[in-house]
Amino acid sequence: MPKYIFAYHGGKVPETPEEGQQVMARWEAWFSGLGAAVVDAGNPAGLSMTVSASGVAEGGGANPVSGYSLVTAGSMAEACEIAKGCPMIDDGTVEVAEAIDM
């Protein structure tokens, strides 16, 4: 079954420990609902840098990655449907890309 990268953009840091617990509970519930489709739950991303032929730029560009996950789905359309349930869409976006096996 094809694998899909969910690249998270945006989001916000919880303002209180209680809010942080609520956010984590939503992520855990979403991942639990996906079951075996979760290949790698991933992690949040820290400060990013953009490396190009002209050098290294801070900030990760116009829309830096804030985290990632790797899931399996039958098609790109199915992967996008899965992404619609992601808690990230409340404060950010989910970019979906097929991970091509080499």
PyRosetta script that sets phi, psi and omega in degrees:
from pyrosetta import init, pose_from_sequence

init()
pose = pose_from_sequence("MPKYIFAYHGGKVPETPEEGQQVMARWEAWFSGLGAAVVDAGNPAGLSMTVSASGVAEGGGANPVSGYSLVTAGSMAEACEIAKGCPMIDDGTVEVAEAIDM")
pose.set_psi(1, 138.8)
pose.set_omega(1, -179.2)
pose.set_phi(2, -61.8)
pose.set_psi(2, 149.6)
pose.set_omega(2, 175.5)
pose.set_phi(3, -105.3)
pose.set_psi(3, 147.2)
pose.set_omega(3, -179.6)
pose.set_phi(4, -130.0)
pose.set_psi(4, 136.7)
pose.set_omega(4, 175.4)
pose.set_phi(5, -88.4)
pose.set_psi(5, 128.9)
pose.set_omega(5, 170.5)
pose.set_phi(6, -104.5)
pose.set_psi(6, 108.2)
pose.set_omega(6, 177.6)
pose.set_phi(7, -99.2)
pose.set_psi(7, 118.4)
pose.set_omega(7, -176.6)
pose.set_phi(8, -90.4)
pose.set_psi(8, 137.7)
pose.set_omega(8, 178.9)
pose.set_phi(9, -127.8)
pose.set_psi(9, 134.4)
pose.set_omega(9, 177.6)
pose.set_phi(10, 87.6)
pose.set_psi(10, -146.5)
pose.set_omega(10, -175.3)
pose.set_phi(11, 92.2)
pose.set_psi(11, 180.0)
pose.set_omega(11, 179.1)
pose.set_phi(12, -147.1)
pose.set_psi(12, 157.4)
pose.set_omega(12, 178.2)
pose.set_phi(13, -82.4)
pose.set_psi(13, 131.2)
pose.set_omega(13, 178.0)
pose.set_phi(14, -57.1)
pose.set_psi(14, 142.9)
pose.set_omega(14, -176.1)
pose.set_phi(15, -84.4)
pose.set_psi(15, -22.6)
pose.set_omega(15, -179.2)
pose.set_phi(16, -135.8)
pose.set_psi(16, 160.1)
pose.set_omega(16, 175.4)
pose.set_phi(17, -58.6)
pose.set_psi(17, -36.6)
pose.set_omega(17, 179.7)
pose.set_phi(18, -64.8)
pose.set_psi(18, -43.2)
pose.set_omega(18, 177.3)
pose.set_phi(19, -63.2)
pose.set_psi(19, -39.4)
pose.set_omega(19, 177.7)
pose.set_phi(20, -60.5)
pose.set_psi(20, -40.8)
pose.set_omega(20, 178.4)
pose.set_phi(21, -65.9)
pose.set_psi(21, -39.2)
pose.set_omega(21, 178.7)
pose.set_phi(22, -65.5)
pose.set_psi(22, -42.6)
pose.set_omega(22, 179.4)
pose.set_phi(23, -62.8)
pose.set_psi(23, -47.1)
pose.set_omega(23, 180.0)
pose.set_phi(24, -62.3)
pose.set_psi(24, -38.0)
pose.set_omega(24, 178.8)
pose.set_phi(25, -62.5)
pose.set_psi(25, -39.6)
pose.set_omega(25, 178.1)
pose.set_phi(26, -65.3)
pose.set_psi(26, -42.5)
pose.set_omega(26, 178.3)
pose.set_phi(27, -64.3)
pose.set_psi(27, -45.1)
pose.set_omega(27, -179.3)
pose.set_phi(28, -62.0)
pose.set_psi(28, -40.7)
pose.set_omega(28, 178.4)
pose.set_phi(29, -65.0)
pose.set_psi(29, -41.0)
pose.set_omega(29, 179.6)
pose.set_phi(30, -64.4)
pose.set_psi(30, -48.8)
pose.set_omega(30, 179.1)
pose.set_phi(31, -62.0)
pose.set_psi(31, -40.5)
pose.set_omega(31, 178.9)
pose.set_phi(32, -60.1)
pose.set_psi(32, -40.5)
pose.set_omega(32, 179.1)
pose.set_phi(33, -66.2)
pose.set_psi(33, -23.8)
pose.set_omega(33, 179.7)
pose.set_phi(34, -81.4)
pose.set_psi(34, -20.5)
pose.set_omega(34, 177.2)
pose.set_phi(35, 56.7)
pose.set_psi(35, -130.3)
pose.set_omega(35, -175.0)
pose.set_phi(36, -69.8)
pose.set_psi(36, -9.3)
pose.set_omega(36, 178.0)
pose.set_phi(37, -68.1)
pose.set_psi(37, -19.8)
pose.set_omega(37, 179.9)
pose.set_phi(38, -80.0)
pose.set_psi(38, 111.6)
pose.set_omega(38, 176.3)
pose.set_phi(39, -84.0)
pose.set_psi(39, -45.2)
pose.set_omega(39, -180.0)
pose.set_phi(40, -148.6)
pose.set_psi(40, 113.9)
pose.set_omega(40, -179.9)
pose.set_phi(41, -62.0)
pose.set_psi(41, -21.6)
pose.set_omega(41, 176.0)
pose.set_phi(42, 80.9)
pose.set_psi(42, -158.1)
pose.set_omega(42, -176.4)
pose.set_phi(43, -157.0)
pose.set_psi(43, 161.0)
pose.set_omega(43, 167.9)
pose.set_phi(44, -68.6)
pose.set_psi(44, 159.3)
pose.set_omega(44, 177.9)
pose.set_phi(45, -110.1)
pose.set_psi(45, 145.5)
pose.set_omega(45, 175.7)
pose.set_phi(46, -88.5)
pose.set_psi(46, -161.1)
pose.set_omega(46, 178.9)
pose.set_phi(47, -52.7)
pose.set_psi(47, 133.1)
pose.set_omega(47, 179.8)
pose.set_phi(48, -113.2)
pose.set_psi(48, 155.1)
pose.set_omega(48, 177.6)
pose.set_phi(49, -125.4)
pose.set_psi(49, 147.9)
pose.set_omega(49, 177.0)
pose.set_phi(50, -107.7)
pose.set_psi(50, 121.9)
pose.set_omega(50, -178.8)
pose.set_phi(51, -105.7)
pose.set_psi(51, 126.9)
pose.set_omega(51, 178.0)
pose.set_phi(52, -139.9)
pose.set_psi(52, 178.0)
pose.set_omega(52, 179.3)
pose.set_phi(53, -61.1)
pose.set_psi(53, -25.1)
pose.set_omega(53, -178.6)
pose.set_phi(54, -89.2)
pose.set_psi(54, -3.6)
pose.set_omega(54, 177.3)
pose.set_phi(55, 136.6)
pose.set_psi(55, -158.4)
pose.set_omega(55, -177.7)
pose.set_phi(56, -119.1)
pose.set_psi(56, 127.7)
pose.set_omega(56, 179.5)
pose.set_phi(57, -116.0)
pose.set_psi(57, 139.3)
pose.set_omega(57, 178.1)
pose.set_phi(58, -77.3)
pose.set_psi(58, 157.2)
pose.set_omega(58, 170.5)
pose.set_phi(59, 95.9)
pose.set_psi(59, -9.2)
pose.set_omega(59, 175.3)
pose.set_phi(60, 72.2)
pose.set_psi(60, 15.4)
pose.set_omega(60, 177.1)
pose.set_phi(61, 85.7)
pose.set_psi(61, -164.1)
pose.set_omega(61, -173.6)
pose.set_phi(62, -68.7)
pose.set_psi(62, -28.5)
pose.set_omega(62, -175.8)
pose.set_phi(63, -142.4)
pose.set_psi(63, 74.6)
pose.set_omega(63, -173.9)
pose.set_phi(64, -65.1)
pose.set_psi(64, 150.4)
pose.set_omega(64, 177.2)
pose.set_phi(65, -69.6)
pose.set_psi(65, 135.3)
pose.set_omega(65, 177.4)
pose.set_phi(66, -111.1)
pose.set_psi(66, -2.7)
pose.set_omega(66, 176.6)
pose.set_phi(67, 169.0)
pose.set_psi(67, -178.7)
pose.set_omega(67, -178.4)
pose.set_phi(68, -156.6)
pose.set_psi(68, 161.6)
pose.set_omega(68, 168.6)
pose.set_phi(69, -147.7)
pose.set_psi(69, 163.1)
pose.set_omega(69, 177.1)
pose.set_phi(70, -129.3)
pose.set_psi(70, 123.2)
pose.set_omega(70, -178.2)
pose.set_phi(71, -130.1)
pose.set_psi(71, 162.3)
pose.set_omega(71, 171.8)
pose.set_phi(72, -104.0)
pose.set_psi(72, 148.6)
pose.set_omega(72, 176.9)
pose.set_phi(73, -157.4)
pose.set_psi(73, 158.2)
pose.set_omega(73, -178.9)
pose.set_phi(74, -71.7)
pose.set_psi(74, -22.9)
pose.set_omega(74, -177.9)
pose.set_phi(75, -161.5)
pose.set_psi(75, 169.5)
pose.set_omega(75, 175.8)
pose.set_phi(76, -60.9)
pose.set_psi(76, -41.0)
pose.set_omega(76, 179.5)
pose.set_phi(77, -61.5)
pose.set_psi(77, -41.9)
pose.set_omega(77, 178.5)
pose.set_phi(78, -65.6)
pose.set_psi(78, -41.7)
pose.set_omega(78, 178.3)
pose.set_phi(79, -61.1)
pose.set_psi(79, -40.3)
pose.set_omega(79, 178.5)
pose.set_phi(80, -66.0)
pose.set_psi(80, -37.2)
pose.set_omega(80, 176.1)
pose.set_phi(81, -63.3)
pose.set_psi(81, -41.6)
pose.set_omega(81, 177.1)
pose.set_phi(82, -60.8)
pose.set_psi(82, -44.8)
pose.set_omega(82, -177.8)
pose.set_phi(83, -62.8)
pose.set_psi(83, -28.3)
pose.set_omega(83, 179.7)
pose.set_phi(84, -62.2)
pose.set_psi(84, -23.8)
pose.set_omega(84, 179.0)
pose.set_phi(85, -89.4)
pose.set_psi(85, -2.1)
pose.set_omega(85, -176.5)
pose.set_phi(86, -69.8)
pose.set_psi(86, 134.9)
pose.set_omega(86, 178.1)
pose.set_phi(87, -59.4)
pose.set_psi(87, -22.2)
pose.set_omega(87, -178.8)
pose.set_phi(88, -59.8)
pose.set_psi(88, -29.5)
pose.set_omega(88, -174.8)
pose.set_phi(89, -69.2)
pose.set_psi(89, -8.9)
pose.set_omega(89, 175.2)
pose.set_phi(90, -69.2)
pose.set_psi(90, -34.9)
pose.set_omega(90, -175.8)
pose.set_phi(91, -131.1)
pose.set_psi(91, 9.3)
pose.set_omega(91, -176.5)
pose.set_phi(92, -163.2)
pose.set_psi(92, -154.2)
pose.set_omega(92, -179.1)
pose.set_phi(93, -135.9)
pose.set_psi(93, 162.4)
pose.set_omega(93, 174.7)
pose.set_phi(94, -121.8)
pose.set_psi(94, 117.5)
pose.set_omega(94, 174.3)
pose.set_phi(95, -90.8)
pose.set_psi(95, 128.6)
pose.set_omega(95, -177.7)
pose.set_phi(96, -111.6)
pose.set_psi(96, 127.5)
pose.set_omega(96, 178.7)
pose.set_phi(97, -140.2)
pose.set_psi(97, 138.0)
pose.set_omega(97, 177.4)
pose.set_phi(98, -71.5)
pose.set_psi(98, 134.4)
pose.set_omega(98, 174.6)
pose.set_phi(99, -88.3)
pose.set_psi(99, 111.8)
pose.set_omega(99, -175.8)
pose.set_phi(100, -82.4)
pose.set_psi(100, 122.9)
pose.set_omega(100, 175.8)
pose.set_phi(101, -70.6)
pose.set_psi(101, 137.2)
pose.set_omega(101, 179.3)
pose.set_phi(102, -111.5)
pose.dump_pdb("model.pdb")
